[in-house]
Amino acid sequence: MTESMITQSGYAAIIGRPNVGKSTLLNALIGEKISITSAKPQTTRCQILGIKTREHAQIIYIDTPGLHREETRAINRYMNRVASSVIYDTDVIVFLIDATRYQEEDELVLQKLKSTDKPIILALNKIDLLSEKEKLLPLIEKLKNKLNFIKIIPISAMKKENIDTLENEIITLLPEGSLLFPEDQLTDKNMRFHAAEIIREKLVRETEQELPYATTVEIEQFKQDDRLTEISAIIWVERPGQKVIIIGKDGARLKRIGMQARRDIEKLVDTKVFLRLWVKVKERWTDDDQLLRNLGYE
């Protein structure tokens, strides 16, 4: 493929409340695991670009944190700022909702979208969980009068149902242009970032309900050659009691997190991985703007 073959290129932001499947949708659209996923809300904390180059178009998808009611903690304000900023800077918006339940926070997102003149596609996700597709009709009828959507498309990100239909519609809305990224590039994030996110994904999935929101991962060392990748990482928590929970009895839970993370990182870097994990306490890191910046939340 040559750059001259690309006739359309631009950004498509995936916007929605927490836990509607934005990261799962990004991964389905790209065909690779770019964003970490879990059943717990607010797993995504940063903007993540997924780059898809097709024969005549390049789409840069933007995965965003879930927009939610403003909370007092600095990390919640940070995530809302990250998600809100793309509403005005993107070329196309995919407003993603859970087709099985429209919630108050979906309405919050919809009200924010009223302030932009960008074209908006409404994607109703998780239709695979509906026993009867006819149940979508009242929801579609309700929503189509709330905002002037370019298109309303029922999808299943998990089952990859109607994903091509969604992508083809996005392409029709992109501006004319050539490649914005090399055609073989899949994301804007480096290996260090992805290694930290993989560790955090395993941490989120392994720990109790309240713990994921008080944890983050910092890569201290990332050394790589043709045969081995050595990674040293710190899992930061806010209280000593949280440290005890993550380590587990005789270190069993931390070993499990490390083993699961190492397997996934080996697929990413295509070498053997030697992974060291430490758990340390940094009090109130989620509510300190300076600490957040020091930990990479900018």
C-alpha positions in Angstrom: 0.0 0.0 0.0 1.2 3.5 -0.8 0.4 6.7 1.1 -1.3 8.0 -2.1 -3.9 5.2 -1.9 -5.2 6.7 1.4 -8.0 9.1 0.6 -9.6 9.6 4.1 -8.0 9.8 7.5 -9.0 11.1 10.9 -9.9 10.5 14.5 -12.9 8.6 15.9 -13.5 8.9 19.7 -15.3 6.2 21.6 -17.3 8.0 24.4 -19.5 6.6 27.1 -20.1 6.0 30.8 -17.9 3.5 32.7 -18.3 -0.2 31.9 -20.2 0.0 28.6 -17.4 -1.8 26.7 -15.4 1.0 25.1 -12.0 -0.9 25.4 -13.6 -4.1 24.2 -14.9 -2.2 21.2 -11.5 -0.7 20.5 -9.8 -4.1 20.6 -12.5 -5.6 18.3 -12.1 -2.8 15.8 -8.3 -3.0 15.7 -8.2 -6.8 15.8 -5.5 -6.7 18.6 -5.6 -6.2 22.3 -4.6 -2.5 22.6 -6.6 -1.6 25.7 -6.9 -3.6 28.9 -10.4 -4.8 29.9 -12.2 -5.9 33.1 -15.8 -6.2 34.4 -15.0 -3.4 36.9 -15.8 0.3 36.0 -13.0 2.8 35.3 -10.4 0.3 34.2 -9.3 2.7 31.4 -7.7 5.8 32.8 -5.8 7.3 29.9 -6.5 8.1 26.3 -5.3 5.2 24.1 -5.1 5.4 20.3 -5.8 2.4 18.2 -4.7 2.9 14.6 -6.5 1.0 11.8 -5.2 1.3 8.2 -7.5 0.0 5.5 -7.1 0.1 1.7 -8.3 3.7 1.3 -8.6 5.0 4.8 -6.8 5.3 8.2 -9.0 5.5 11.3 -7.4 6.6 14.6 -9.7 5.3 17.3 -9.5 7.0 20.7 -10.4 4.9 23.7 -11.4 7.1 26.7 -12.1 6.7 30.4 -15.7 6.4 31.2 -17.4 9.8 31.8 -19.0 9.7 35.3 -20.4 12.0 37.9 -17.7 14.4 39.2 -16.2 13.0 42.4 -13.9 14.7 44.9 -10.8 12.7 44.1 -8.2 14.1 41.8 -8.0 10.9 39.7 -11.8 11.1 38.9 -11.4 14.7 37.8 -8.5 13.7 35.7 -10.4 10.9 34.0 -13.4 13.2 33.2 -11.0 15.8 31.8 -9.4 13.2 29.5 -12.7 11.9 28.3 -14.3 15.3 27.8 -11.4 16.8 25.9 -11.8 14.6 22.9 -15.4 15.6 22.3 -14.2 18.8 20.6 -10.9 17.6 19.0 -12.1 14.5 17.2 -13.6 14.1 13.7 -16.3 11.5 14.6 -17.8 10.5 17.9 -19.1 7.0 18.7 -21.4 7.3 21.7 -21.5 3.8 23.2 -24.2 2.7 25.5 -25.2 -0.7 27.0 -28.3 -1.8 25.1 -29.5 -3.8 28.2 -29.7 -0.8 30.5 -29.7 3.0 29.9 -28.6 4.8 33.1 -28.4 8.2 34.6 -24.7 8.5 33.7 -25.5 7.7 30.0 -27.8 10.8 30.1 -24.9 12.8 31.6 -22.7 11.9 28.6 -25.5 12.7 26.2 -25.9 16.1 27.7 -22.2 16.8 27.2 -22.4 15.7 23.6 -25.0 18.4 22.9 -22.2 21.0 23.2 -20.3 19.6 20.1 -21.1 19.9 16.4 -19.1 16.8 15.6 -21.0 13.9 13.8 -22.2 11.4 16.4 -23.0 7.7 15.8 -25.0 6.0 18.6 -23.7 2.4 19.1 -25.9 0.1 21.2 -23.5 -2.4 22.6 -24.1 -5.9 24.2 -27.0 -6.9 22.0 -25.8 -10.5 22.4 -27.2 -10.3 25.9 -30.7 -9.5 24.7 -33.0 -12.5 24.3 -35.2 -10.6 21.9 -33.8 -7.8 19.6 -37.2 -6.2 19.5 -36.5 -4.9 23.0 -34.1 -2.4 21.4 -36.9 -0.6 19.6 -38.3 1.5 22.6 -34.7 2.5 23.5 -33.9 3.6 20.0 -37.2 5.5 19.8 -36.4 7.2 23.1 -32.8 8.2 22.1 -33.3 9.3 18.5 -35.3 12.2 19.7 -32.7 13.3 22.2 -29.9 14.1 19.8 -29.4 14.3 16.0 -27.5 11.0 15.6 -26.0 10.4 12.1 -26.7 6.7 12.6 -27.9 4.3 15.2 -26.1 0.9 15.1 -26.8 -2.1 17.4 -23.5 -4.0 18.0 -21.8 -6.6 20.1 -18.2 -5.7 20.7 -17.6 -9.0 22.5 -19.0 -11.1 19.7 -17.8 -8.7 17.0 -21.3 -8.3 15.6 -21.9 -5.4 13.3 -18.4 -4.1 13.9 -17.7 -3.8 10.2 -21.0 -1.8 9.7 -19.9 0.6 12.4 -16.4 1.0 10.9 -17.7 1.6 7.4 -20.0 4.3 8.7 -17.2 6.0 10.5 -15.1 6.0 7.4 -17.8 7.9 5.5 -17.6 10.7 8.0 -13.8 11.1 8.1 -12.2 14.1 6.3 -10.1 13.7 3.2 -6.5 13.2 4.0 -3.4 10.9 3.8 -1.7 8.7 6.4 -1.4 10.3 9.8 0.6 7.3 11.2 2.8 4.7 9.5 0.5 2.0 8.1 1.9 -0.8 10.3 1.5 1.2 13.6 -1.3 0.0 15.8 -1.1 2.4 18.8 0.6 5.5 20.2 1.7 3.8 23.4 5.1 2.2 24.0 6.0 -1.2 25.5 6.5 0.2 29.0 3.0 1.6 29.0 1.5 -1.7 27.8 3.5 -3.7 30.3 2.2 -1.5 33.2 -1.4 -1.8 31.9 -1.2 -5.6 31.6 0.0 -5.8 35.2 -2.8 -3.4 36.3 -5.4 -5.5 34.4 -4.4 -8.7 36.3 -4.4 -6.7 39.5 -7.9 -5.3 38.8 -9.2 -8.8 38.0 -7.6 -10.4 41.1 -8.4 -7.9 43.8 -11.5 -7.0 45.8 -14.1 -4.6 44.6 -12.8 -1.4 46.2 -9.1 -2.0 45.6 -8.6 -1.4 41.9 -9.4 2.3 42.3 -6.6 2.7 44.9 -3.9 1.0 42.8 -1.6 2.0 40.0 1.5 0.5 38.4 4.8 2.2 37.7 7.5 0.6 35.6 10.9 1.3 37.2 13.1 -0.7 34.8 12.4 -2.1 31.3 15.5 -3.8 29.7 15.1 -5.8 26.5 17.3 -7.8 24.2 16.6 -10.6 21.6 16.2 -13.3 24.2 15.0 -11.7 27.5 12.9 -8.7 28.7 13.6 -7.7 32.3 10.9 -5.6 34.0 10.8 -4.2 37.5 7.4 -2.7 38.5 5.9 -1.1 41.6 2.3 -1.5 42.5 1.3 1.6 44.4 -1.6 1.5 47.0 -2.9 4.1 49.4 -2.9 2.2 52.7 -0.9 -0.6 54.4 -4.0 -2.8 54.6 -4.3 -2.7 50.8 -0.7 -3.8 50.4 -1.5 -6.9 52.6 -4.5 -7.8 50.5 -2.6 -7.6 47.2 0.3 -9.7 48.5 -2.0 -12.3 49.9 -1.2 -15.2 52.2 2.5 -16.2 51.8 2.6 -13.9 48.8 0.2 -16.1 46.8 -1.9 -13.4 45.3 1.0 -11.3 44.1 2.6 -14.4 42.6 -0.6 -15.1 40.7 -0.8 -11.5 39.4 2.9 -11.7 38.3 2.5 -15.1 36.6 -0.6 -14.0 34.6 1.0 -10.6 33.7 4.2 -12.3 32.6 2.4 -14.6 30.2 0.6 -11.7 28.5 3.7 -9.5 28.4 5.6 -12.4 26.7 3.1 -12.4 23.9 3.5 -8.7 23.6 7.3 -8.5 23.4 7.9 -12.0 21.8 10.7 -12.9 24.3 10.9 -14.5 27.7 10.1 -12.1 30.5 11.6 -11.8 33.9 9.1 -9.8 36.0 9.8 -8.4 39.5 6.8 -6.8 41.4 6.9 -4.8 44.6 3.9 -3.4 46.4 4.4 0.0 48.1 2.3 2.6 49.9 1.9 6.2 48.7 -0.9 7.7 50.8 -3.7 9.6 49.0 -2.0 9.3 45.6 -5.5 9.3 44.0 -6.3 12.7 45.4 -3.0 14.6 44.9 -2.6 16.3 41.5 1.2 16.5 41.8 1.5 12.7 42.7 -0.8 11.9 39.8 1.5 13.8 37.4 4.6 12.1 38.9 2.9 8.7 38.2 2.3 9.6 34.6 -1.3 10.9 34.7 -0.9 14.0 32.6 
